[in-house]
Amino acid sequence: MEDLLEYRQLFLDKLAAAPDELRAALAGVRDARAPLEEGGWNAHQVIVHMRDVNAQVYPPRLYRILDEENPTFENFDGEARMAAHYGSAVGYHCDPNEPLEAILAEFACQCAEVSDRLRSLPSKAWNRPGTHPSYGTHPLQWWAERMLAHIEEHLTQMRRP
């Protein structure tokens, strides 16, 4: 049990530190508007995506798990959302001119809020389930780990030479 508590503490520390990691990764990007890889997103798009996924996917799922009995989640297609909304004036759009610092600040608040809320949970809350049509039923801890894995995936993408 103590190992699990230590693991969760380290996990939440890593989640809270993710915005600083993102800022450091961004410092290594020469041009935030140039694609990070051929045919891929640029750094601005990646950071918008990370912020929007936090706003619309992982934290809301975590909070629903805490507030509801085994909630069922909708699919979220980040690629389709970016294609439909980045630079679009339709619905919730992603402004290509939005300052990076504003996006990073919002992302930092999201990560801090989630890590603070999860830090206060009793151990049994980490086992509460949530269901996704493709991923199946998993406990809160699995969903929280998916959130951090998503962040780390994009940190790696930003750090590539």
Sequence and secondary structure as in RCSB ss.txt:
>XXXX:A:sequence
MEDLLEYRQLFLDKLAAAPDELRAALAGVRDARAPLEEGGWNAHQVIVHMRDVNAQVYPPRLYRILDEENPTFEN
FDGEARMAAHYGSAVGYHCDPNEPLEAILAEFACQCAEVSDRLRSLPSKAWNRPGTHPSYGTHPLQWWAERMLAH
IEEHLTQMRRP
>XXXX:A:secstr
 HHHHHHHHHHHHHHHHHHHHHHHHHHT S TTSBSSTTS BHHHHHHHHHHHHHHTHHHHHHHHHHSSS B   
  HHHHHHHHBT  SSS B TTS HHHHHHHHHHHHHHHHHHHHT  GGGGG EEEETTTEEEEHHHHHHHHHHH
HHHHHHHHH  
